[in-house]
Amino acid sequence: MEEEDEEARALLGDRPEGDSAVRGAPRALPALCDPSHLAHRLVVLLLMCFLGFGSYFCYDSPSALQTQVKRDMQVNTTKFMLLYAWYSWPNVVLCFLGGFLIDRIFGIRIGGESLAVAQNTYAVSWFKGKELNLVFGLQLSMARIGSTVNMNLMGWLYTKIETSLGTAGHLTLGVTLMIGGVTCILSLICALVLAYLDRRAEKILHKEQGKTGEVIKLTDIKDFSLPLWLVFLICVCYYAAVFPFIGLGNIVYVISAPMSPIFGLLVDKTGKNVIWVLCAVATTLVSHMMLAFTFWNPWIAMVISGG
């Protein structure tokens, strides 16, 4: 404890007075270095946004290279879509276990496919109240930007590598995917820096994150309230309604990238979270009805679904 206090005093300029004041002490720090200052939290937000960039970028590589994958791996559309299915099924369990590990064992300093869980945990740790919906919107927007960049870049990259190697095939496909995987290194760097800043903030602000004294058990799931289970059900149904289109085009990502932070800000300003959820579900239902029962251009329905 004495070492932490000495480190905090060093960070705060070794001020003799007010060192014991939890709220007042950090004011001696420059804005970008002060965990309680908005400027520093914006830096943390930027790192949180890029934390998931690499994961979402790589996730949509099969969709961006659909033609090339089907040709080079000699698979039909059904088998191609299984690439997404086999990715998703293990994570039905892994995200649940990842959330438990974050709560129970490792604090908030882990990530894997449970990256979104850890990312949201960071968000609620650094931002409070009416800031949260905008933060979640910005995180989702960066994820969609990663997917959109992938959709528009990987095909061009494959062509360049094909020209360089002089032939198409599994080798060209593998090199293209490996280069795309470099974006995960960027996310890893952001994760390491974010972990350091979070640990530093705990020492300076004397935060006790994840130390509420409550023991987290897997059996706690039986105590979840009905509204929470309804939220889970909405998420399952909503993803099932939207994500089948992702493997065949990127218009949903293109629309949701700019709209996510805008709607996040609107939700923060109005505070009508449930109403906004109902509106989102209703508009998605309308878009599906347009696809099923009208002859309108399908782009209209996809734009509505993406918004």
N, C-alpha and C positions, 0 to 999 in steps of 0.2 A: 504493500500500500504506500509506503514511504517513497519507493522508487517511482510509482505512478505520480505521486504529488510533485516530486522533483522534476519529472518530465513535463508535467503540466505547467509548472512554474517557468521552466525553460522556454516552453512554447509561448507562454504569455508574456515574455519579456522580463521574468524574474521581478515582478512588482512586489514590493514589501507589503503594501496594503491591499486588502480585498482579495487575497489569494484564496481565502476560504469561501468566498461567495460563489456559489455554483453558477448563478446566472450572470453576475457582473464580470467575472474574471475573463471570459473569452473576448470581451470587447477590445482588449489590447492587441488582438491579432489583426493582421490585414484582412480585408473582406474575403478574399479568395481562400484564405487559410483558416478562417473562423467557421467551425461547423455550425454555429448558430446563425450565421449570416446567409441571406438569400443567395448571394453570389456563389458561395461555396456549395450550397445545395443544388444550384443550377449545374455546376461542374459534375456533381454526383449524379444528377439526372441525366446528363449527357452520357456518362459512363454506363448508367443503367440501360439507356436506350441502345447503345452499341453492344451491350452484353448479349443480347439475343440476335444481333444482326447476322453473325456467321451461321448460327443454327438455322435460322429461317432461310438464309441464302442457299445453303446446301440442301435443305429439305425440298426445295422446289426445282432442283436440278433435273430430275427425271421429266418433269413437265416441260421445262425449257428445251430439253433435248429429246422430246417424244419421238420425232421422226427418226433421229439418229439411233436412239436406243432400240426401237423396234426393228430397225434395219440391221444394226450391228450385232444385236443379241438374238435376232430372229425370233421375235415374240409377237403375238397379236395384241390387239387393244385390251382384251380381257386380262391377259397375263401382265401386260404393262401396268394396268391399274392396280394389280396385286402388289406392286412395289410400294404403293402408299398404304395398302391394307396391312402388309407385313410389318411396316414401320409403326403403324398405329396400334396394333393389337398388344404388343408387349407393354406399351406405355399406359394402357388402361390400368395395369398393376404398378408399373414403375413410378408413375406420378404420385400415386397414393402412398407408396412406401417412401418416396422421396420427401413428401410433405411430412410424414411421420418422423423421418430422420432429422429433418430441419428443426422440427419442434423438440425432439427428444434428446438428440445426441450431439449434432454438429453445430447447433446454433443456426446462423443464417449464412454460413460460409461454405456451402457446397452448391454444386450445380451439376447437372448432367442432362438427361432428358427432362429432369425435374427443374430445368433452367427457369421456366416460366414461374414455377412456384417460388423459387429463390428470388427471382426478379421482383415479384409482387411483395415478397416479405421485406426486401430492401425498401420498396416504395412506401409501405406503411410505416417503416421505421424512420424514414427521413422526412416524410410529408404527412400532414394531418388535415382532417376536416375537408373543407371544400377545395383543397388543392388536389386531392387524390384522383378525382375523375379525369382532370386534365392530364395528370401524370400518367395514368393508365392509358389515356388516349394517345399521348406522345410515344409511349412504349410500343403500343400496337401499331402506330403509324410507322415507326422505324422498322418494325418487323415486316410490315407490308412493303416498305421501300426496299428492304433486302430482297424480298420475293420478286418485286417488280424489276429491280436491277438484274437479278438472276435471269428472269424470263427474257430480257432484252439483250443480255450480254453473252450468255452461254452458247447460243447458236452461232453468233459471230466468232466467238473464241474457237469453237469446234472447227469452223471453216478455215480459220487461220492456221490452226495446228494441222489440219488435213493437208493444206497447201504446203506447209513446211515439211511434213513427213512424206508427202507424195502419195499417200494412200489413206483411205478410210478404213474403219474397222475397230475392233475392240481396243487396240493400242491407242488410237486417236481418242476414243471415248474415255479411256482410263486417264490419259494425260489431261484432258479437259476437266474431268471431275477432280483430279488431284489439284490442279491450279485453283479451281473454285473452292476447294477445302482450305486454302490459305486464309480465307476470311475468318475461319474459326480461330486462327492464331490471334487475330485482332480482338476477337471476343475474349480470348483467354487473357490477353494483356489487360483488357478493361476489367475483367473479373479480379485479377490480382491487385490492380490499383484500387479498385472499389473496396476490396477486403481490407487493404491497408488503411484507407480513409475511414472506413467504418470502425475499425479497431481504435484508430487515433481519436475519433469523435467520442467513443466510449470513455477513453481516459480523460479527455479534456472536459467533457460535460458530465462525467460521472454517471453515464447511462448504464442501467442494468438490463440490457436487452436479453429477453428470453429467460430471465431469472425471477419469475413471478412466484416461485415456490410451488406452483402447481405441477404435479407429475402427469405427463402426457401418456395415455395408454391407448392401445388400439381398440379396447372395449368402449372408449368414449364415443365411438361412432353411434352407439345405440341411443345416446343422449341428444343427438342432433335434432333440432326442431323441424317441424313440418315445412315452414317457409324455406328453410335451408335446403331440404330435400327437393322442394319445388324448383329452387334455383338450379340445383344439379340437373334436374330433368329438363329444364329449359335449355341449359347449355348443351346437353346431349342431342336434343331434338334440333336445336338451331344449327349446330355443327353438321349434323346429318343432312340438313336441308341446303346448306351452302357449299360445303367442301367437295361434294361430288363434281362440281363444276371447275374446281381449281386445277385438277389434273388436265383439263382440256383447254384452258385459257386463263389469261391473267387480268381480265377486265375488273373482276371483283377486287383484286389487290390494288389496281390503279386507282379505283374510286375510293376505297377505304383508307388508303394512305393519307390523303389530305383531309378526309372527312372525320377521321377518328379523333384528332385533337380538337376539332371544331365542336363536335358533339360532346366531347368530354368537358369542354368549357361551358357549353350550354347546360349540361347536367349540373355542373358546379354552381352555375348562376341561379338556376331554377330550383334545384334540390328535389325535383320530382322524379326520383330514380325509377320507381315502379311504373310510372306513366311512360317514361322513355323506353323501358323494357317492353311494355305492351305495344308501343308504336313500332319498335324494331321487329317484333314478331309479326305484327300485322302487315307491315310493308313487305317482309319476306314472303308471307302468304300470298299477298297480291302479286308479287313477281312470279311466283310459281303458277298461279292461276293464269297469268298472262301467257306464260310459256305453254300451258296445257290447253287453254280454251280460246286463244286468239291467234290471228295470223300476223300480228305486229312483228316488227323487227326484234329478234331476241336480244339485241343489244340494250333495248329499253329496259327489259326485265332484269338483265344482269347489272345495269347501272343502278337500278333501284335496290337490288340485292346487295350490291357493294356498299351503298350508302348506309 
